[in-house]
């Protein structure tokens, strides 16, 4: 049975927020217009409400790069590559790339069960499950279109899990997590969408933003960054 969070909470309020120690930024790419930083699992992308939720990747970056602006976000428990713009013009340019789906994104997840096919797509419309927010749900009437492409990287019969590469063609909140759960393969360690058994198999959400590729908005050169999988 799924565990429903309390009404009106946000994801970082589901458990005590204890962000990983700040031991320095893990910068995967940097130039005069942008940064690509590896976010650790357990750290908010941006500050939340209240003093205890101020520590975030964005606030840590701004200690060294005061002009940095967030372009997109990762869930608190998702690790991996996150883009920040250095200045307003770069922010406008990069935001446009994300909004027009000109950024190739690849995530890697460890999911429960052995996936039978080698690749496929999940096209299920999503909407916020307001009585149980921040959970999202499939809704064929009012949900917004959402498409995820997936490809099996490896299968682990001993532990009954599959490592899968995920491409979110759209960028809905919790899209990858809900889509994988909806086809019977919840992401291991997911506190919102996995069963108690699957959630307890890892001490974090086993989802990592592993690859970004896009044309630099100022130079036109291709930027391609890959981040090692930490699980």
C-alpha positions in Angstrom: 0.0 0.0 0.0 1.2 3.5 -0.8 2.0 5.9 2.0 0.1 9.1 1.6 1.7 12.3 2.9 -0.2 14.6 5.1 -2.5 17.2 3.5 -0.8 20.4 2.5 2.9 19.4 3.0 5.7 19.8 0.6 8.2 17.1 -0.2 10.9 18.4 2.0 8.5 18.3 5.0 7.8 14.6 4.7 10.9 13.9 6.8 13.4 15.8 8.9 15.4 17.9 6.4 19.0 17.1 7.1 20.9 18.2 3.9 24.3 16.7 3.2 27.3 18.6 4.5 28.6 21.4 2.3 32.0 20.2 1.3 32.3 22.3 -1.8 30.6 22.5 -5.2 30.9 19.7 -7.6 31.0 21.6 -10.8 30.8 19.5 -14.0 31.0 22.4 -16.5 31.5 26.2 -16.2 32.0 29.1 -18.6 31.1 32.8 -18.5 27.4 32.2 -19.1 26.5 29.1 -17.2 27.3 26.4 -14.6 26.4 22.7 -14.6 26.6 21.5 -11.0 26.1 18.0 -9.5 23.4 18.2 -6.8 23.7 15.5 -4.1 20.6 13.5 -3.0 18.9 15.0 0.0 19.6 18.7 -0.9 16.9 21.0 -2.1 17.4 22.7 -5.5 16.2 26.0 -4.2 15.4 27.3 -0.7 12.1 26.3 0.9 9.9 28.1 3.3 11.2 28.6 6.7 14.7 29.1 8.2 15.4 25.3 8.4 14.9 24.9 4.6 17.3 27.7 3.4 20.2 25.4 2.6 19.9 24.4 -1.0 22.1 23.9 -4.1 21.1 27.4 -5.4 22.1 29.1 -2.1 25.4 27.2 -2.0 26.2 28.2 -5.6 25.3 31.8 -4.9 27.9 32.0 -2.1 30.6 31.7 -4.8 28.6 33.0 -7.8 26.3 35.8 -6.6 24.9 36.3 -10.1 23.8 32.7 -10.5 20.1 32.0 -11.3 18.4 28.7 -11.3 17.1 27.5 -14.7 15.4 24.2 -13.7 15.0 22.0 -10.6 15.6 18.4 -9.4 13.5 16.8 -6.7 15.3 16.9 -3.3 16.1 13.2 -3.3 17.2 13.1 -7.0 20.9 13.6 -7.5 22.7 14.8 -10.6 23.2 17.6 -13.1 21.5 20.9 -12.7 22.0 24.0 -14.8 22.4 27.5 -13.4 22.7 30.7 -15.5 25.3 33.4 -14.8 23.2 36.6 -15.3 19.8 37.5 -16.6 20.4 37.2 -20.3 21.9 33.7 -20.0 18.9 32.8 -17.8 16.4 33.9 -20.5 18.4 32.0 -23.2 18.7 28.8 -21.2 15.1 28.9 -19.9 14.0 29.1 -23.5 16.0 26.0 -24.4 14.3 24.0 -21.6 10.8 25.4 -22.4 11.1 24.5 -26.1 12.6 21.0 -25.3 15.9 21.6 -26.9 17.8 20.1 -24.0 18.4 16.4 -24.1 18.2 14.9 -20.6 18.9 11.4 -19.5 18.3 10.0 -16.1 19.3 6.6 -14.7 17.1 4.8 -12.1 17.1 1.5 -10.4 13.6 0.2 -10.4 11.8 -2.7 -8.7 11.3 -5.9 -10.7 12.7 -7.2 -14.0 11.4 -5.2 -16.9 10.5 -7.6 -19.7 11.0 -5.4 -22.8 14.2 -3.7 -23.6 12.7 -0.3 -24.3 9.4 1.6 -24.5 7.4 4.7 -23.8 5.0 5.8 -21.1 2.5 8.4 -22.2 0.2 9.1 -19.2 -1.2 12.6 -18.4 -0.3 13.9 -15.0 -1.9 16.3 -12.5 -1.3 17.3 -8.8 -3.1 15.0 -6.4 -4.3 18.0 -4.4 -5.6 16.2 -1.3 -2.3 14.4 -1.0 0.2 16.9 -2.5 3.0 16.9 -3.4 2.0 13.6 -4.9 1.1 13.6 -8.6 -1.3 11.2 -10.3 -2.5 10.0 -13.7 -5.7 11.9 -14.8 -7.0 11.2 -18.3 -9.5 14.1 -18.0 -7.6 17.0 -16.6 -4.0 15.8 -16.6 -1.3 17.5 -18.7 0.4 15.3 -21.4 3.5 13.6 -20.2 5.9 11.4 -22.1 8.8 9.3 -20.9 11.0 7.1 -23.1 12.9 4.3 -21.3 15.6 1.8 -22.2 16.9 -1.0 -20.1 20.6 -0.7 -19.2 20.9 -3.9 -17.2 18.9 -6.4 -15.1 19.8 -7.8 -11.7 17.9 -11.1 -11.2 19.4 -11.7 -7.8 18.0 -8.4 -6.4 15.0 -8.3 -8.7 15.7 -4.8 -10.0 16.4 -3.2 -13.4 18.7 -0.3 -14.2 16.9 1.9 -16.7 17.8 5.0 -18.7 14.9 7.5 -18.7 14.3 10.4 -21.1 11.7 12.8 -20.0 10.4 14.3 -23.2 8.1 16.5 -21.2 9.0 17.9 -17.8 6.1 17.4 -15.4 6.6 17.3 -11.7 7.6 13.8 -10.5 7.0 12.6 -14.0 9.7 9.8 -14.0 8.6 8.6 -10.6 4.9 8.4 -11.4 5.4 6.9 -14.8 7.7 4.1 -13.6 5.3 3.3 -10.7 2.3 3.3 -13.1 3.8 0.5 -15.2 4.6 -1.6 -12.1 8.3 -0.7 -11.6 8.5 2.0 -8.9 12.0 3.5 -8.3 13.8 1.9 -5.4 13.9 4.1 -2.4 11.0 6.4 -3.5 9.3 7.7 -0.4 6.2 8.9 -2.2 5.4 6.3 -4.9 7.0 3.0 -3.9 5.6 0.4 -1.6 7.0 0.1 1.9 9.1 -2.8 0.9 10.6 -1.2 -2.2 11.1 2.1 -0.4 13.1 0.4 2.4 15.6 -1.2 -0.1 17.6 2.0 -0.3 18.4 4.9 1.9 17.7 7.3 -0.9 15.7 7.6 -4.1 17.8 5.8 -6.8 17.3 8.4 -9.5 20.2 10.4 -11.0 20.2 13.1 -13.6 23.1 11.6 -15.5 23.4 13.5 -18.8 22.7 16.9 -20.4 23.2 17.9 -24.0 22.3 21.2 -25.6 23.6 23.9 -27.9 25.2 26.8 -26.0 22.8 29.7 -26.4 25.7 32.2 -26.9 28.4 30.3 -28.8 26.2 27.7 -30.6 28.7 25.0 -29.6 27.3 21.7 -28.2 27.6 21.3 -24.4 27.5 17.6 -23.4 28.0 16.7 -19.8 27.8 13.2 -18.2 27.7 12.6 -14.5 28.9 9.3 -12.9 26.0 7.2 -11.3 26.4 7.2 -7.5 24.5 3.9 -6.9 
